[in-house]
Amino acid sequence: MIAKLDPWRIEDDGEEILDVSAGERIIWIISALWAAKRLYDTQAIVQNDTPTFLARSLVVFTCLSFLATLLSFRAKPKSASDISSSYSSDDADGDVNIEKVVDSPSRKRRTHDARPFNGRNGSASSEKVTKLRDTRVGRSRLFGKSRACFRSGADDGALCGILLTPLLASAKYASTASNVTDEKDTTNDLAYYHAVFELVLLFGIISTFHIHASYFMRPFRRLSLKYGVLVSTLIISSGLTVVLVRFIPFTTILQTLPLGYVLMHIIIFQLNLYLCATALRRSFTFGEMCLIAQAGTFLVMNATTILMCKFMPNHLPRFISGNGKLSPIKVLGHAVILGILFIGLITYPILWHSRSLAQRRYWKTLSTGNTRQSSLRQRKILTALSIYLITALAVIFLISPLCTSLLGENAFLWTVKYVFMSPPRITLCLFWAIAIAITVVIWVLVLDVHDSPQSAHVGTQPATVKQLTSSLNKKRKLFHALAVVMFVPGLLYEPAFLQLAFSVALGAFIYLEYLRFFAVWPYGKSIHIFLTEFIDSRDLGPVILSHVYLLLGCAESVWLEGSSVLASLSGILTLGFGDAMASIVGKRFGRIRWFRSHKTIEGTLAFVLSVLFGSGLILYTMSPLSLKFDANVWGWYTIVVSMTGLMEAFSTQNDNLVVPLFMFALIELAY
């Protein structure tokens, strides 16, 4: 049984479509209008027409984005015979949706709002029934990809993926313009954020193209598959970019950049989109995929800019290249993350061989005695040693020399001196080690996970999806509390060091995911057993992203370098205080649900109050109090936190990824 409040429709392919809630649409409209108003207000400070142009562009782009998502293809429901006959042709790109047959008794699905009912009085049964995975999907998708490539149980998130980054760029521009002083020249900074704003608008236009191309170009889909969906999309998007940049007065500052430099952004963005949809299928919604692709694009292009500033300093404008000085923190941060991704690329064949060895059936080796078992173990060990050896060689002979050439000194020696020649940084490292050790003790001795009994069966297959028990929820939120304890002191006293630490931690998480997914000896199995204790319905793809999202949520606002302490704390506050308390209070005391949402009003109130309490506690007890908290500041901050709480309640996107960025943008607009 499906709850009446679930906003789904049966579309042309017979799938349950989950639409963006009206509440989330209203929040995006208010946020965009607020950003446009702030841009208008900065015109008197900047003393040119650029803020007005940006404000008008943002309003027009927001209106077009809403129309594009609202007017997306809505076909009449097909008959059952048409649905069954359309599956093979609709998934001609090789993506098979194994759960499309909705009428089969062995594939009945139940959403998170479904409840078993007693046939006599209609009351909810007291028996625990294992919930099946929510298979509702969003409406939007990439051209040439079926909905089986996207995470189910959430709407497409198209508005989030299209509007969040322009909102961030507008907020950074407005904040930089508001902090203009006679001592500091911000002309290059304003031009840089102007260029970023126009780039993310291009990304949004291309994302909108994907939304409608998936439907209106269906008659040409087989032709595109014949010559390559990716190649066709790259050609179309590149041509569209050339027209917008060179022949239409839409991008005033991108016209000053080399056309190849702009096209590199577009091409890498497209490659990231299809990489997420293919290699990491079912891990993201469409909106999350757009955000991840844009973040990956800026990561790669920032590294490219660093190389060009070092070896070709005259090929880029000054607002891109800066003053020619490279920040060691940014150089090492980009080197760590991109270096780990590069190592995964060059070791992919060996990693896949390690996974194939781990998937060998153990019972087949028993019949041949210990000789074959020993041979299989030796092959696993040799494969693992090869992976570790290639990793070490890549770091020593490729990544380290490149960093050394950029920094002008040995990268390892610079890192050692930077960390160990500073007593505050040594103290911070010891504090982090003690906090992690105490957390491990609490996790082992105090908390315990009790899996739900497998009482429900679907046909002849047992339901294997784990419920999020109260104990498991507390264990997950323990790591949110750990994030507050570890990251707040570093942000307040060593923000640059915390940026580098976040980059190293993200690289380590990515490498550990290599070991887990490809079952690399001897750590792969242990890592897999540990991480599977924390997965939920959002970890449907081949990778486990819960811990990565938690780290990214805390690091996003630190990497973006907010203009105030509150802005930099937005990720830590929303996840460490707000999200944790909203989950605990909502599950335990929640009674009144938001319209068309499984989240409760009590949980949202807990989110708002806990963030306000946490920010006040940090600023008044631990911060150097560079920001005086007067009544006006408290009022604006309460509005920001309330809007963030509503976004967390109405959005079905991954809150660890979206909510910190949304709150960061609003804080930058408010101050």
C-alpha positions as CSV (number, residue, x, y, z in Angstrom):
1,M,0.0,0.0,0.0
2,I,1.3,3.5,-0.9
3,A,0.5,6.4,1.3
4,K,-1.9,9.0,-0.2
5,L,0.5,11.9,0.5
6,D,3.3,10.5,-1.6
7,P,3.7,12.8,-4.6
8,W,4.3,10.3,-7.3
9,R,2.9,9.8,-10.8
10,I,2.9,6.9,-13.2
11,E,4.9,8.1,-16.2
12,D,5.3,6.9,-19.7
13,D,7.6,4.1,-18.7
14,G,5.4,2.9,-15.8
15,E,7.7,4.0,-13.0
16,E,6.7,5.8,-9.9
17,I,7.8,9.4,-10.3
18,L,8.6,11.6,-7.3
19,D,8.3,15.3,-7.9
20,V,10.0,18.2,-6.1
21,S,7.8,19.4,-3.2
22,A,6.1,22.8,-3.4
23,G,7.8,23.8,-0.2
24,E,11.3,23.3,-1.7
25,R,10.3,25.3,-4.8
26,I,9.2,28.2,-2.6
27,I,12.5,28.1,-0.7
28,W,14.5,28.3,-3.9
29,I,12.5,31.2,-5.2
30,I,13.0,33.2,-1.9
31,S,16.7,32.4,-1.9
32,A,17.2,33.5,-5.5
33,L,15.2,36.7,-5.0
34,W,17.2,37.4,-1.8
35,A,20.5,36.9,-3.7
36,A,19.3,39.2,-6.5
37,K,18.4,41.9,-4.0
38,R,21.8,41.7,-2.3
39,L,23.5,42.0,-5.7
40,Y,21.5,45.1,-6.5
41,D,22.5,46.6,-3.2
42,T,26.2,46.2,-4.0
43,Q,26.1,48.3,-7.1
44,A,26.7,51.5,-5.1
45,I,29.8,49.9,-3.6
46,V,31.3,48.4,-6.8
47,Q,30.3,51.6,-8.8
48,N,29.6,49.8,-12.1
49,D,26.7,47.9,-13.7
50,T,28.1,44.4,-13.1
51,P,26.0,43.7,-10.0
52,T,22.8,44.7,-11.8
53,F,23.7,42.5,-14.7
54,L,24.3,39.5,-12.4
55,A,21.1,40.1,-10.5
56,R,19.0,40.2,-13.7
57,S,20.8,37.1,-15.0
58,L,20.1,35.3,-11.8
59,V,16.4,36.2,-11.8
60,V,16.0,35.2,-15.5
61,F,17.9,32.0,-15.1
62,T,15.9,31.1,-12.0
63,C,12.6,31.7,-13.9
64,L,13.8,29.6,-16.9
65,S,15.0,26.8,-14.6
66,F,11.6,26.6,-13.0
67,L,9.9,26.6,-16.3
68,A,12.3,23.9,-17.6
69,T,11.6,21.6,-14.7
70,L,7.9,22.3,-14.5
71,L,7.3,21.8,-18.2
72,S,9.4,18.7,-18.5
73,F,7.8,15.9,-20.4
74,R,4.6,14.5,-18.8
75,A,3.2,11.8,-21.0
76,K,-0.1,9.9,-20.5
77,P,0.3,6.6,-18.7
78,K,0.8,3.7,-21.1
79,S,-1.1,0.5,-20.9
80,A,0.5,-2.5,-19.2
81,S,1.4,-4.1,-22.6
82,D,3.0,-0.9,-23.8
83,I,5.0,-0.6,-20.6
84,S,6.3,-4.2,-20.9
85,S,7.2,-3.8,-24.5
86,S,8.9,-0.4,-24.1
87,Y,11.5,-1.6,-21.5
88,S,13.9,-3.2,-23.9
89,S,13.9,-0.3,-26.3
90,D,14.1,2.4,-23.5
91,D,17.2,0.8,-22.0
92,A,19.0,0.3,-25.3
93,D,22.1,1.9,-23.8
94,G,22.8,-1.2,-21.7
95,D,21.3,0.1,-18.5
96,V,18.8,-2.5,-17.2
97,N,16.3,-1.6,-14.6
98,I,15.6,-4.9,-12.8
99,E,12.7,-3.5,-10.9
100,K,10.5,-2.2,-13.7
101,V,7.9,-5.0,-13.5
102,V,5.7,-3.5,-10.9
103,D,2.8,-6.0,-11.3
104,S,4.8,-9.1,-10.4
105,P,3.9,-10.5,-7.0
106,S,7.6,-11.1,-6.3
107,R,8.5,-7.5,-6.9
108,K,5.9,-5.6,-4.9
109,R,7.4,-2.5,-3.4
110,R,6.6,-0.5,-0.3
111,T,7.6,3.1,0.4
112,H,8.8,4.4,3.7
113,D,5.3,5.7,4.6
114,A,3.6,2.3,4.0
115,R,2.2,0.5,7.0
116,P,0.8,-3.0,7.4
117,F,-2.9,-2.9,8.3
118,N,-5.0,-5.3,10.2
119,G,-7.9,-6.5,8.1
120,R,-10.4,-6.2,11.0
121,N,-10.1,-2.7,12.3
122,G,-7.5,-1.1,10.0
123,S,-5.1,-0.4,12.8
124,A,-1.4,-0.7,12.3
125,S,0.0,-4.1,13.1
126,S,2.4,-4.3,15.9
127,E,4.6,-6.8,14.1
128,K,7.9,-5.5,12.7
129,V,7.9,-5.6,9.0
130,T,11.2,-5.1,7.1
131,K,10.8,-2.2,4.8
132,L,11.6,-2.7,1.2
133,R,13.8,-0.3,-0.7
134,D,11.9,2.8,-2.0
135,T,12.1,2.5,-5.8
136,R,10.4,5.8,-6.7
137,V,12.6,7.9,-9.0
138,G,13.0,11.4,-10.1
139,R,11.8,12.8,-13.4
140,S,15.0,14.2,-14.9
141,R,17.9,12.2,-16.2
142,L,20.9,12.5,-18.5
143,F,20.5,12.1,-22.2
144,G,21.1,8.5,-23.2
145,K,20.7,7.1,-19.6
146,S,17.8,5.4,-18.1
147,R,16.4,6.1,-14.6
148,A,18.1,2.9,-13.4
149,C,21.3,5.0,-13.3
150,F,20.0,7.3,-10.6
151,R,19.4,6.9,-6.9
152,S,15.8,6.0,-6.1
153,G,13.7,7.1,-3.2
154,A,14.2,10.8,-3.9
155,D,13.1,13.4,-6.5
156,D,15.4,14.3,-9.3
157,G,16.8,17.3,-7.5
158,A,17.1,19.2,-10.7
159,L,16.4,22.6,-9.1
160,C,19.0,21.9,-6.5
161,G,21.6,20.9,-9.0
162,I,20.9,23.9,-11.3
163,L,20.3,26.7,-8.8
164,L,22.6,25.9,-5.8
165,T,25.9,26.8,-7.5
166,P,24.7,30.1,-9.0
167,L,23.4,31.0,-5.5
168,L,26.8,30.3,-4.0
169,A,28.6,32.3,-6.7
170,S,26.2,35.2,-6.1
171,A,26.7,35.0,-2.4
172,K,30.5,35.1,-2.7
173,Y,30.3,38.1,-5.1
174,A,28.0,40.0,-2.8
175,S,30.0,39.2,0.3
176,T,33.3,40.2,-1.4
177,A,31.7,43.5,-2.7
178,S,30.3,44.3,0.8
179,N,33.7,43.9,2.4
180,V,35.6,46.3,0.1
181,T,38.1,48.5,1.9
182,D,40.6,51.0,0.9
183,E,43.4,48.8,2.2
184,K,42.4,45.8,0.1
185,D,41.9,45.7,-3.6
186,T,39.1,43.2,-4.4
187,T,38.8,43.9,-8.2
188,N,40.4,40.6,-9.1
189,D,38.3,38.7,-6.6
190,L,35.1,40.2,-7.9
191,A,36.0,39.4,-11.5
192,Y,36.9,35.9,-10.5
193,Y,33.5,35.3,-8.8
194,H,31.8,36.9,-11.8
195,A,33.5,34.4,-14.1
196,V,32.5,31.5,-11.8
197,F,28.9,32.8,-11.8
198,E,28.8,32.7,-15.6
199,L,30.4,29.3,-15.7
200,V,27.8,27.7,-13.4
201,L,25.1,29.3,-15.5
202,L,26.5,27.5,-18.5
203,F,26.6,24.3,-16.4
204,G,22.9,24.9,-15.6
205,I,22.0,25.4,-19.2
206,I,23.7,22.2,-20.2
207,S,21.9,20.4,-17.3
208,T,18.6,21.7,-18.6
209,F,19.5,20.5,-22.1
210,H,19.9,17.0,-20.6
211,I,16.5,17.1,-18.9
212,H,14.6,17.8,-22.2
213,A,16.9,15.9,-24.5
214,S,16.1,12.7,-22.7
215,Y,12.5,13.1,-24.0
216,F,12.3,15.1,-27.1
217,M,15.3,13.4,-28.8
218,R,14.0,9.9,-28.2
219,P,13.3,9.3,-31.9
220,F,17.1,9.9,-32.5
221,R,18.2,7.9,-29.5
222,R,19.3,4.8,-31.4
223,L,21.2,7.0,-33.9
224,S,23.0,8.7,-31.0
225,L,23.8,5.4,-29.5
226,K,25.3,4.2,-32.8
227,Y,27.7,7.2,-32.9
228,G,28.1,7.5,-29.1
229,V,25.9,9.4,-26.6
230,L,28.8,11.0,-25.0
231,V,30.4,12.2,-28.2
232,S,27.1,13.6,-29.4
233,T,26.5,15.4,-26.2
234,L,30.0,16.9,-26.1
235,I,29.6,18.2,-29.7
236,I,26.2,19.8,-28.9
237,S,27.2,21.3,-25.6
238,S,30.5,22.6,-27.1
239,G,28.6,24.3,-30.0
240,L,26.1,25.8,-27.5
241,T,29.0,27.1,-25.4
242,V,30.7,28.7,-28.4
243,V,27.4,30.5,-29.4
244,L,26.7,31.7,-25.9
245,V,30.3,32.9,-25.2
246,R,31.2,34.4,-28.6
247,F,28.0,35.5,-30.3
248,I,25.5,36.4,-27.6
249,P,26.1,39.1,-25.0
250,F,25.3,36.5,-22.2
251,T,28.7,36.0,-20.7
252,T,30.6,39.3,-20.6
253,I,33.6,38.2,-18.6
254,L,34.0,34.7,-20.2
255,Q,34.6,36.5,-23.5
256,T,37.9,37.7,-22.1
257,L,39.1,34.1,-21.4
258,P,40.6,31.8,-24.0
259,L,37.8,29.8,-25.6
260,G,39.7,26.6,-25.1
261,Y,39.9,27.3,-21.4
262,V,36.1,27.7,-21.2
263,L,35.5,24.6,-23.4
264,M,37.7,22.5,-21.0
265,H,35.2,23.3,-18.2
266,I,32.3,22.2,-20.3
267,I,34.0,19.0,-21.5
268,I,35.2,18.0,-18.1
269,F,31.7,18.7,-16.7
270,Q,30.1,16.4,-19.2
271,L,32.7,13.7,-18.6
272,N,32.0,13.8,-14.9
273,L,28.3,13.5,-15.4
274,Y,28.6,10.4,-17.5
275,L,31.2,9.0,-15.2
276,C,28.9,9.3,-12.2
277,A,26.0,7.8,-14.2
278,T,28.0,4.9,-15.5
279,A,30.7,3.9,-13.0
280,L,28.8,5.1,-9.9
281,R,25.3,4.2,-11.1
282,R,22.4,4.5,-8.5
283,S,24.7,6.5,-6.2
284,F,23.3,10.0,-7.0
285,T,20.1,11.7,-8.0
286,F,20.3,14.0,-11.0
287,G,20.8,17.1,-8.9
288,E,23.5,15.5,-6.7
289,M,25.2,14.3,-9.9
290,C,25.2,17.9,-11.2
291,L,26.7,19.2,-8.0
292,I,29.4,16.5,-7.9
293,A,30.2,17.0,-11.5
294,Q,30.6,20.7,-11.1
295,A,32.8,20.3,-8.0
296,G,35.0,17.8,-9.9
297,T,35.2,20.2,-12.8
298,F,36.4,23.1,-10.6
299,L,38.8,20.8,-8.8
300,V,40.4,19.7,-12.1
301,M,40.4,23.2,-13.6
302,N,41.9,24.8,-10.5
303,A,44.7,22.3,-10.7
304,T,45.1,23.2,-14.4
305,T,45.1,26.9,-13.5
306,I,47.8,26.3,-10.9
307,L,50.0,24.5,-13.5
308,M,49.4,27.3,-16.0
309,C,50.2,30.0,-13.5
310,K,53.5,28.3,-12.8
311,F,54.6,27.3,-16.3
312,M,52.5,29.6,-18.6
313,P,51.8,32.7,-16.5
314,N,50.9,35.0,-19.4
315,H,48.1,32.9,-21.0
316,L,45.4,33.7,-18.4
317,P,44.0,37.1,-17.2
318,R,45.2,38.4,-13.9
319,F,41.9,37.7,-12.1
320,I,42.4,34.0,-12.9
321,S,46.1,33.7,-12.3
322,G,46.2,36.1,-9.4
323,N,49.5,37.7,-8.4
324,G,51.5,34.6,-9.5
325,K,52.1,33.3,-5.9
326,L,50.8,29.8,-5.3
327,S,49.4,28.8,-1.9
328,P,51.2,25.7,-0.7
329,I,48.0,24.6,1.1
330,K,46.0,24.7,-2.1
331,V,48.7,23.0,-4.1
332,L,49.1,20.1,-1.7
333,G,45.3,19.8,-1.3
334,H,44.7,19.5,-5.0
335,A,47.7,17.2,-5.3
336,V,46.4,14.8,-2.7
337,I,42.8,14.5,-4.0
338,L,43.7,14.4,-7.7
339,G,46.7,12.2,-7.0
340,I,44.5,9.5,-5.3
341,L,42.0,9.7,-8.2
342,F,44.9,9.3,-10.7
343,I,46.2,6.3,-8.7
344,G,42.8,4.6,-9.0
345,L,42.8,5.2,-12.7
346,I,46.2,3.7,-13.4
347,T,45.6,0.7,-11.0
348,Y,42.1,0.0,-12.2
349,P,42.9,-3.2,-14.1
350,I,44.8,-4.6,-11.1
351,L,42.0,-3.5,-8.7
352,W,39.4,-5.2,-10.8
353,H,41.5,-8.4,-10.9
354,S,41.6,-8.2,-7.1
355,R,37.8,-8.0,-7.0
356,S,37.5,-11.0,-9.3
357,L,39.8,-13.0,-7.1
358,A,37.7,-12.1,-4.1
359,Q,34.5,-13.2,-5.9
360,R,35.8,-16.8,-6.5
361,R,33.5,-19.3,-4.9
362,Y,35.2,-20.6,-1.8
363,W,33.4,-24.0,-1.9
364,K,35.0,-24.8,-5.3
365,T,38.5,-24.6,-3.8
366,L,37.6,-27.1,-1.0
367,S,37.3,-30.0,-3.4
368,T,40.8,-29.6,-4.7
369,G,42.5,-29.5,-1.3
370,N,44.7,-27.0,0.3
371,T,46.9,-26.5,-2.7
372,R,44.4,-24.5,-4.7
373,Q,43.4,-22.5,-1.6
374,S,47.0,-21.6,-1.0
375,S,47.5,-20.6,-4.7
376,L,44.4,-18.3,-4.6
377,R,45.7,-16.7,-1.4
378,Q,49.1,-16.1,-3.0
379,R,47.5,-14.5,-6.0
380,K,45.5,-12.1,-3.8
381,I,48.6,-11.2,-1.9
382,L,50.6,-10.5,-5.0
383,T,47.8,-8.5,-6.5
384,A,47.6,-6.4,-3.3
385,L,51.3,-5.9,-3.2
386,S,51.3,-4.7,-6.8
387,I,48.6,-2.1,-6.0
388,Y,50.5,-0.8,-3.0
389,L,53.8,-0.7,-4.9
390,I,52.2,1.3,-7.8
391,T,50.7,3.7,-5.2
392,A,54.1,4.3,-3.6
393,L,55.8,4.7,-6.9
394,A,53.2,7.2,-8.1
395,V,53.6,9.3,-5.0
396,I,57.4,9.2,-4.9
397,F,58.2,9.7,-8.6
398,L,55.2,11.6,-9.9
399,I,53.1,13.5,-7.4
400,S,55.9,14.5,-5.1
401,P,58.2,15.9,-7.8
402,L,55.3,17.8,-9.3
403,C,54.5,19.4,-6.0
404,T,58.2,20.1,-5.4
405,S,58.4,22.0,-8.7
406,L,55.4,24.1,-7.9
407,L,56.4,24.9,-4.3
408,G,60.1,25.4,-4.9
409,E,61.1,23.0,-2.2
410,N,60.6,19.3,-1.3
411,A,56.9,18.7,-0.6
412,F,57.5,16.1,2.1
413,L,60.0,18.4,4.0
414,W,57.6,21.4,3.7
415,T,54.7,19.3,5.1
416,V,56.9,18.1,8.0
417,K,58.1,21.6,8.9
418,Y,54.6,23.0,8.5
419,V,53.1,20.5,10.9
420,F,55.8,19.7,13.5
421,M,57.4,23.2,13.7
422,S,54.2,24.7,15.1
423,P,53.2,23.7,18.6
424,P,49.5,24.6,18.0
425,R,49.4,22.2,15.1
426,I,51.1,19.4,17.0
427,T,48.6,19.9,19.8
428,L,45.7,19.8,17.4
429,C,47.0,16.5,15.9
430,L,47.3,15.0,19.4
431,F,43.8,16.3,20.2
432,W,42.4,14.6,17.1
433,A,44.0,11.3,17.9
434,I,42.6,11.3,21.5
435,A,39.1,12.2,20.2
436,I,39.2,9.4,17.7
437,A,40.4,6.9,20.4
438,I,37.6,7.9,22.8
439,T,35.0,7.7,20.1
440,V,36.2,4.1,19.2
441,V,35.9,3.1,22.9
442,I,32.4,4.5,23.1
443,W,31.4,2.8,19.9
444,V,32.7,-0.6,21.0
445,L,31.7,-0.6,24.6
446,V,28.5,1.5,24.8
447,L,26.6,1.4,21.5
448,D,25.4,-1.8,19.9
449,V,23.7,-2.5,16.6
450,H,20.7,-4.8,16.6
451,D,19.6,-5.7,13.1
452,S,15.9,-6.0,12.5
453,P,14.5,-9.6,12.2
454,Q,13.9,-10.9,8.8
455,S,10.2,-11.4,9.3
456,A,8.9,-10.2,5.9
457,H,9.4,-12.0,2.6
458,V,8.8,-10.9,-0.9
459,G,7.8,-13.9,-2.9
460,T,10.5,-16.5,-2.2
461,Q,13.2,-13.9,-1.7
462,P,13.9,-12.7,1.9
463,A,13.9,-9.0,2.4
464,T,17.5,-8.0,3.0
465,V,17.3,-4.3,3.4
466,K,18.4,-3.3,6.9
467,Q,16.2,-1.0,9.0
468,L,17.8,2.0,10.7
469,T,17.4,1.0,14.3
470,S,17.5,3.4,17.2
471,S,20.9,2.0,18.2
472,L,22.3,2.3,14.7
473,N,21.0,5.9,14.4
474,K,22.8,6.8,17.6
475,K,26.0,5.2,16.3
476,R,25.8,7.2,13.1
477,K,25.1,10.5,15.0
478,L,28.1,9.7,17.3
479,F,30.3,10.5,14.3
480,H,28.4,13.8,13.7
481,A,29.3,14.7,17.3
482,L,32.9,13.7,16.7
483,A,33.0,16.1,13.7
484,V,32.0,19.0,16.1
485,V,34.7,18.0,18.7
486,M,37.4,17.6,16.1
487,F,36.8,20.3,13.6
488,V,35.7,23.4,15.6
489,P,39.1,24.0,17.4
490,G,40.9,23.6,14.1
491,L,38.6,26.0,12.3
492,L,38.9,28.7,15.0
493,Y,42.6,28.5,15.5
494,E,44.2,26.8,12.5
495,P,41.8,27.2,9.5
496,A,44.5,26.7,6.8
497,F,45.8,23.6,8.5
498,L,42.2,22.3,8.7
499,Q,41.8,22.8,5.0
500,L,44.9,20.6,4.3
501,A,43.7,18.0,6.8
502,F,40.3,17.8,5.1
503,S,42.0,17.2,1.8
504,V,44.2,14.5,3.2
505,A,41.2,12.9,4.9
506,L,39.2,12.9,1.7
507,G,42.1,11.3,-0.2
508,A,42.3,8.7,2.5
509,F,38.6,7.9,2.3
510,I,38.8,7.5,-1.4
511,Y,41.7,5.2,-1.2
512,L,40.0,3.1,1.6
513,E,37.0,2.9,-0.7
514,Y,39.3,1.4,-3.4
515,L,40.4,-1.2,-0.9
516,R,36.9,-2.0,0.2
517,F,35.1,-2.2,-3.1
518,F,37.9,-4.1,-4.9
519,A,38.5,-6.3,-1.8
520,V,42.2,-5.7,-1.7
521,W,44.1,-7.9,0.8
522,P,44.3,-7.7,3.8
523,Y,42.1,-4.7,4.6
524,G,39.3,-4.8,2.1
525,K,37.1,-7.3,3.9
526,S,37.5,-5.6,7.3
527,I,36.7,-2.2,5.9
528,H,33.7,-3.5,4.1
529,I,32.3,-5.1,7.3
530,F,32.8,-1.9,9.3
531,L,31.3,0.5,6.8
532,T,28.2,-1.7,6.0
533,E,27.1,-1.1,9.5
534,F,26.3,2.5,8.6
535,I,24.7,2.3,5.2
536,D,21.2,3.4,4.6
537,S,18.8,3.7,1.7
538,R,21.0,6.3,0.0
539,D,23.9,3.9,-0.4
540,L,22.3,2.0,-3.3
541,G,25.3,2.2,-5.7
542,P,28.5,0.3,-5.8
543,V,30.3,2.7,-3.4
544,I,29.5,3.6,0.2
545,L,29.3,7.4,0.5
546,S,27.8,8.1,4.0
547,H,31.2,8.8,5.6
548,V,32.4,10.7,2.5
549,Y,29.3,12.9,2.5
550,L,29.8,13.7,6.2
551,L,33.4,14.8,5.6
552,L,32.5,16.8,2.5
553,G,29.6,18.5,4.4
554,C,32.0,19.7,7.1
555,A,34.8,20.6,4.6
556,E,32.7,22.5,2.0
557,S,32.3,25.7,4.0
558,V,35.9,25.6,5.2
559,W,37.3,25.2,1.6
560,L,35.1,28.0,0.4
561,E,36.6,30.4,2.9
562,G,33.6,32.3,4.2
563,S,33.7,36.0,5.1
564,S,32.8,35.2,8.8
565,V,33.2,32.5,11.4
566,L,29.5,31.6,11.1
567,A,29.8,31.0,7.4
568,S,32.8,28.7,7.8
569,L,31.0,26.9,10.7
570,S,27.9,26.2,8.6
571,G,28.8,22.7,7.6
572,I,29.9,21.7,11.1
573,L,26.8,23.3,12.7
574,T,24.3,21.8,10.3
575,L,25.6,18.3,10.5
576,G,27.1,18.1,14.0
577,F,24.2,19.9,15.8
578,G,21.2,20.4,13.4
579,D,21.1,17.1,11.5
580,A,21.9,14.9,14.5
581,M,19.3,16.5,16.7
582,A,16.7,16.6,14.0
583,S,17.1,12.9,13.4
584,I,17.1,11.9,17.1
585,V,14.2,14.1,18.1
586,G,12.2,13.4,14.9
587,K,12.4,9.7,15.3
588,R,11.7,9.7,19.0
589,F,9.2,12.5,19.5
590,G,8.0,13.4,16.0
591,R,4.3,13.3,15.6
592,I,3.3,16.0,13.0
593,R,4.7,15.5,9.6
594,W,5.3,18.2,7.0
595,F,3.1,18.0,3.9
596,R,4.3,15.4,1.5
597,S,7.3,14.6,3.6
598,H,8.3,11.9,6.0
599,K,10.1,14.4,8.2
600,T,8.4,16.0,11.2
601,I,7.9,19.5,12.4
602,E,9.4,18.5,15.8
603,G,12.6,17.5,14.0
604,T,12.8,20.7,12.1
605,L,12.4,22.7,15.3
606,A,15.1,20.7,16.9
607,F,17.3,21.4,13.9
608,V,16.8,25.2,14.2
609,L,17.2,25.4,18.0
610,S,20.2,23.1,18.1
611,V,22.1,25.1,15.4
612,L,21.3,28.4,17.2
613,F,22.5,26.9,20.5
614,G,25.6,25.4,19.0
615,S,26.6,28.7,17.2
616,G,26.1,30.7,20.4
617,L,28.1,28.2,22.4
618,I,31.0,28.2,20.0
619,L,31.2,31.9,19.5
620,Y,30.9,32.9,23.2
621,T,33.1,30.2,24.7
622,M,35.7,29.1,22.1
623,S,35.9,31.8,19.4
624,P,38.2,34.8,19.6
625,L,34.9,36.8,19.3
626,S,36.0,38.6,16.2
627,L,32.2,38.9,15.4
628,K,30.1,40.7,17.9
629,F,26.7,39.0,18.2
630,D,24.2,41.9,18.4
631,A,20.4,41.6,18.1
632,N,20.4,42.4,14.4
633,V,22.9,39.7,13.7
634,W,20.9,37.2,15.8
635,G,17.8,38.1,13.9
636,W,19.3,37.6,10.4
637,Y,21.0,34.4,11.6
638,T,17.7,33.0,12.9
639,I,16.1,33.6,9.5
640,V,19.0,31.8,7.8
641,V,18.9,28.8,10.1
642,S,15.1,28.6,9.8
643,M,15.3,28.6,6.0
644,T,18.0,25.9,6.2
645,G,15.8,23.8,8.5
646,L,12.9,24.0,6.0
647,M,15.3,23.0,3.2
648,E,16.4,20.0,5.2
649,A,12.8,19.1,5.9
650,F,11.5,19.4,2.3
651,S,14.5,18.3,0.2
652,T,15.0,14.6,-0.5
653,Q,18.6,15.2,-1.7
654,N,21.5,14.1,0.5
655,D,21.4,16.6,3.3
656,N,25.1,16.1,4.1
657,L,25.9,17.5,0.7
658,V,23.2,20.1,0.0
659,V,22.3,21.7,3.4
660,P,25.7,23.0,4.4
661,L,26.2,24.7,1.0
662,F,22.8,26.2,1.2
663,M,23.3,27.6,4.7
664,F,26.8,28.9,3.7
665,A,25.3,30.8,0.8
666,L,22.5,32.3,2.9
667,I,25.0,33.4,5.6
668,E,27.2,35.1,3.0
669,L,24.1,36.9,1.7
670,A,23.1,38.0,5.2
671,Y,26.4,39.5,6.3
